[in-house]
Amino acid sequence: MKENDVYESWKREKRQIDVSQNFTDRVMSRVYQCEQSKEKSLFTIEKIIELISLNPMAKTGLVVVGAATGIVRIIIMIQAILNNGVVNG
């Protein structure tokens, strides 16, 4: 049997797939369920980013928190260097 004959017989077998009558209805109902479950969540990352980007006070607060974190890290590093690397005693 040639390779082409094997391939053709495989194609004929795979072509005999039965799809139920309500297949498209089931697929579309699952799509609608997924969309509804996305809308139910109150706090998504997209909503949080949108709130922060639209609110100038939130932007300022994030910058202040980031700057304070950076300053604290620098203070800890300077303290570790000046204590000859001995952190706890």
Secondary structure, DSSP 8 states (H G I E B T S, - for coil): --HHHHHHHHHHHHT-----TTHHHHHHHHHHHHHHHHHH-S--HHHHHHHHHH-HHHHHHHHHHHHHHHHHHHHHHHHHHHTTT----
